[in-house]
Amino acid sequence: MKIAVNTRLLLHNKLEGIGYFTLKILEKVVKNHPEVEFVFYFDRKYDKSFVFAENVTPVVIPCPTRHPILWYIYFEWLLPYYMKRDKVDMFFSPDGYMPRKPKVPTLNTFHDINYEYNPKYISNLFHRHYYLNFFPKFAKNSTHLITVSNYSKRDLMEFYDVTENKIDVVYNAANELYYVVSEKEREITKQRLTNGKDFFYFVGAIHKRKNLINLFKAFDLFKLKTGSETKLVIIGSKRSWKGEIEDAFNQMIFRKYVIFTGRLEASEINLIANSALALTFVSQFEGFGIPIV
């Protein structure tokens, strides 16, 4: 059997939630099934570390998928052409995207459909239009779906009228890179990050749905009421920083106590998580609360 896989989110040193999901699932599946040939379709030059075993054939489709027009070209025209050329038997997508009219059986993944609850979570109008128009079709036209929680499964059934027996729940798990570190390591991390001060931390893409505006307000209130020297550490890329989130930050009384680290590797996040006073998990919508795990 030859299985095609959408691996466009396997980006070296740039893995985020769905990228990690893709990585960990494929590491296990590929190594546990040496009798199956896997064709990994990348949309740009790939890192060799993502070719896990001899039964993986990497293929680059030269069309970086970072805009709805390019999404359409890639998934509606280029990917079907390459899959036909490579004579694949089925297609697996870990991020929801797929051809609308696939010629082979498909296993697709929906992590959540937050945009159905509040379309404005997707600020870019072109992106929003694509999600609201194409993803219902992806769900309906998939042979089978997996999702990360029973909550997301119910959403797929209610919003997209997908039958229950077409969906399996495959839970996320904690990254094996997270573990309890020594007291000395916590002290060193704390000193390096906040000059030894206690701190709360947030981890995730900086996006309106993550509710950072209210987190900033809450942190100001906490500082006013307690007079504490505690700081707030924000871990994540500034994906949707401009606009409301940036304005809310600039209006903070205690913004000098907020530290932005940018995106970090799991090993560094583990040190910060071990050293923090507490995690702030304030997202307005999640299909599955990965930071809690």
FIBARO-598290 format. One record per residue (C-alpha): residue in one letter; residue number from 1; x, y, z. Coordinates in steps of 0.02 Angstrom, whole numbers, plus 50000, padded with zeros to 5 digits. Each point is the difference from the previous one (the first is absolute). Layout:
# residues N
 r   k     x     y     z
 A NUM     X     Y     Z
...
***
This chain:
# residues 293
 r   k     x     y     z
 M   1 50000 50000 50000
 K   2 50056 50177 49962
 I   3 49934 50140 50112
 A   4 50015 50184 49954
 V   5 50018 50121 50145
 N   6 49978 50189 50008
 T   7 50159 50052 50092
 R   8 50002 50186 49958
 L   9 50005 50049 50185
 L  10 50159 49902 50036
 L  11 50109 50156 50007
 H  12 50171 49984 50079
 N  13 50014 50104 50161
 K  14 49827 50072 49967
 L  15 49884 49863 50064
 E  16 49843 50057 50089
 G  17 49848 49903 50060
 I  18 49943 49912 49841
 G  19 50181 49983 49943
 Y  20 50042 49903 50159
 F  21 49842 49896 49977
 T  22 50057 49957 49823
 L  23 50176 49960 50056
 K  24 49955 49886 50144
 I  25 49865 49902 49910
 L  26 50109 49970 49848
 E  27 50151 49949 50103
 K  28 49897 49862 50080
 V  29 49900 49944 49849
 V  30 50146 49995 49877
 K  31 50113 49900 50116
 N  32 49861 49882 50053
 H  33 49954 49959 49819
 P  34 50160 49966 49901
 E  35 49896 49900 49874
 V  36 49911 50161 49944
 E  37 50077 50129 49885
 F  38 49967 50181 50052
 V  39 50013 50146 49881
 F  40 50026 50163 50096
 Y  41 49943 50152 49899
 F  42 50089 50160 50052
 D  43 49964 50172 49929
 R  44 50181 50060 50014
 K  45 50175 49934 50034
 Y  46 49990 49879 50146
 D  47 50120 49956 50140
 K  48 50073 49825 49986
 S  49 49954 49964 50182
 F  50 49819 49983 49943
 V  51 50040 49849 49893
 F  52 49984 49878 50145
 A  53 50032 49834 49914
 E  54 50039 49911 49837
 N  55 49815 49979 49962
 V  56 49978 50190 49982
 T  57 50016 50085 49831
 P  58 50006 50191 50013
 V  59 49926 50101 49857
 V  60 50004 50190 49985
 I  61 49853 50082 49913
 P  62 50073 50174 49966
 C  63 49854 50108 50057
 P  64 50016 50070 50178
 T  65 49824 49990 50072
 R  66 49986 50164 50096
 H  67 49853 50086 49913
 P  68 49824 49942 49950
 I  69 50040 50014 49814
 L  70 50153 49891 50026
 W  71 49899 49880 50110
 Y  72 49878 49980 49857
 I  73 50135 49972 49868
 Y  74 50094 49878 50111
 F  75 49856 49893 50062
 E  76 49884 50007 49850
 W  77 50125 49986 49857
 L  78 50178 49959 50049
 L  79 49976 49871 50138
 P  80 49874 49895 49901
 Y  81 50120 50001 49852
 Y  82 50147 49941 50107
 M  83 49896 49867 50088
 K  84 49942 49932 49832
 R  85 50178 50003 49934
 D  86 50065 49908 50154
 K  87 49856 49873 49996
 V  88 49955 50017 50184
 D  89 49865 49893 50079
 M  90 49936 50120 50132
 F  91 50028 50175 50071
 F  92 50025 50058 50180
 S  93 49990 50182 50050
 P  94 50042 50052 50180
 D  95 49942 50180 49979
 G  96 49828 49994 49919
 Y  97 50053 50055 49825
 M  98 49970 49882 49854
 P  99 49936 49995 49820
 R 100 49811 50025 49996
 K 101 49977 49854 49881
 P 102 50132 49873 50045
 K 103 50023 49849 49887
 V 104 50061 49887 50141
 P 105 49936 49962 50177
 T 106 50044 50139 50122
 L 107 50032 50013 50187
 N 108 49986 50181 50053
 T 109 50030 50088 50167
 F 110 49897 50140 50077
 H 111 50071 50073 50161
 D 112 49857 50121 50028
 I 113 49883 50113 49902
 N 114 50014 50158 50106
 Y 115 49967 50109 49846
 E 116 49821 49933 49993
 Y 117 49965 50069 50174
 N 118 50078 50168 49963
 P 119 50058 50031 49821
 K 120 50092 50157 50059
 Y 121 50128 49886 50084
 I 122 50071 49998 49824
 S 123 50038 50183 49971
 N 124 50056 49982 49819
 L 125 49843 50006 49892
 F 126 50073 49888 49863
 H 127 50053 49870 50128
 R 128 49830 50009 50083
 H 129 49908 49975 49835
 Y 130 50108 49849 49960
 Y 131 49970 49917 50170
 L 132 49813 50030 50002
 N 133 49975 49939 49821
 F 134 50127 49861 49977
 F 135 50015 49913 50169
 P 136 49819 49941 50005
 K 137 50033 49919 49831
 F 138 50163 49923 50062
 A 139 49905 49922 50146
 K 140 49859 49934 49893
 N 141 50113 49932 49862
 S 142 50125 49911 50113
 T 143 49984 49812 50010
 H 144 50034 50007 50186
 L 145 50043 50134 50128
 I 146 50101 50006 50160
 T 147 49988 50137 50128
 V 148 50081 50038 50167
 S 149 49851 50001 50120
 N 150 49819 49949 50018
 Y 151 49958 50185 50004
 S 152 50072 50024 49826
 K 153 49915 49840 49942
 R 154 49830 50069 50053
 D 155 50038 50162 49909
 L 156 50038 49908 49839
 M 157 49838 49904 50014
 E 158 49895 50154 50039
 F 159 50078 50130 49885
 Y 160 50046 49891 49852
 D 161 49873 49860 50016
 V 162 50135 49866 50004
 T 163 49938 49831 50062
 E 164 50070 49939 50166
 N 165 50072 49838 49930
 K 166 50107 50102 49879
 I 167 50098 50084 50143
 D 168 50126 49926 50121
 V 169 50071 50096 50148
 V 170 50190 49991 50011
 Y 171 50057 50090 50156
 N 172 50153 50109 50010
 A 173 50135 49953 50124
 A 174 50132 50094 50097
 N 175 50166 50027 49913
 E 176 50132 49881 50069
 L 177 50118 50149 50011
 Y 178 49901 50065 50149
 Y 179 50061 49937 50169
 V 180 50035 50063 50176
 V 181 50168 50089 50012
 S 182 50110 50027 50152
 E 183 49984 50146 50120
 K 184 50168 50064 49939
 E 185 49940 50002 49819
 R 186 49844 50094 50053
 E 187 50102 50131 50091
 I 188 50117 50024 49851
 T 189 49853 50017 49880
 K 190 49911 50123 50112
 Q 191 50155 50106 50022
 R 192 50034 50002 49814
 L 193 49821 50039 49950
 T 194 49933 50119 50134
 N 195 50151 50043 50107
 G 196 49937 49879 50131
 K 197 49822 50069 50011
 D 198 49846 49887 50007
 F 199 49902 49994 49838
 F 200 49844 49938 49915
 Y 201 50016 49934 49823
 F 202 49894 49985 49845
 V 203 50046 49885 49854
 G 204 49919 49999 49829
 A 205 49985 50098 49839
 I 206 49961 50183 50036
 H 207 49828 50007 49924
 K 208 49836 50086 50047
 R 209 49919 49833 50045
 K 210 50134 49972 50133
 N 211 49924 50143 50102
 L 212 50160 50095 50036
 I 213 49905 50165 50008
 N 214 49911 49943 50158
 L 215 50158 49919 50066
 F 216 50089 50168 49991
 K 217 49855 50084 50091
 A 218 49996 49864 50133
 F 219 50188 50014 50027
 D 220 49984 50188 50027
 L 221 49863 49970 50129
 F 222 50105 49868 50087
 K 223 50147 50120 50011
 L 224 49892 50143 50064
 K 225 49919 49895 50136
 T 226 50153 49905 50060
 G 227 50148 50115 49968
 S 228 50092 49841 49951
 E 229 50162 49999 49900
 T 230 49934 49851 49901
 K 231 50027 50007 49812
 L 232 49905 49930 49850
 V 233 50092 49898 49869
 I 234 49920 49982 49827
 I 235 50065 49855 49894
 G 236 49948 49996 49818
 S 237 50013 50082 49831
 K 238 49909 50164 49971
 R 239 49886 49932 49866
 S 240 49861 50129 50022
 W 241 50086 50129 50109
 K 242 49958 50158 49905
 G 243 49835 50083 50044
 E 244 49897 49962 50155
 I 245 50129 49892 50089
 E 246 50142 50123 49977
 D 247 49887 50144 50052
 A 248 49948 49908 50158
 F 249 50183 49969 50043
 N 250 50047 50182 49972
 Q 251 49860 50054 50118
 M 252 50066 49891 50142
 I 253 50059 50084 50160
 F 254 50126 49862 50036
 R 255 50056 49956 49824
 K 256 50183 50011 50052
 Y 257 49969 49842 50102
 V 258 49947 49903 49844
 I 259 50135 49898 49912
 F 260 49980 49937 49821
 T 261 50112 49854 49957
 G 262 49938 49965 49824
 R 263 49983 49820 49944
 L 264 50103 49876 50102
 E 265 50047 49818 49983
 A 266 49915 49874 50116
 S 267 50157 49976 50105
 E 268 50003 50186 50044
 I 269 49812 50006 50032
 N 270 50022 49854 50118
 L 271 50125 50098 50105
 I 272 49883 50151 50005
 A 273 49849 49893 50045
 N 274 50097 49921 50143
 S 275 50058 50168 50065
 A 276 49836 50097 49988
 L 277 49881 50047 50140
 A 278 49854 49944 49890
 L 279 49940 49974 49821
 T 280 49871 50124 49934
 F 281 49881 49904 49886
 V 282 49873 50129 49946
 S 283 49958 49953 49821
 Q 284 49822 50036 49945
 F 285 49988 49842 49897
 E 286 50102 49840 49984
 G 287 49952 49832 49929
 F 288 50126 49925 50121
 G 289 50102 50087 50136
 I 290 50176 49946 49952
 P 291 50090 50117 50124
 I 292 49909 49917 50144
 V 293 50063 49829 49947
***
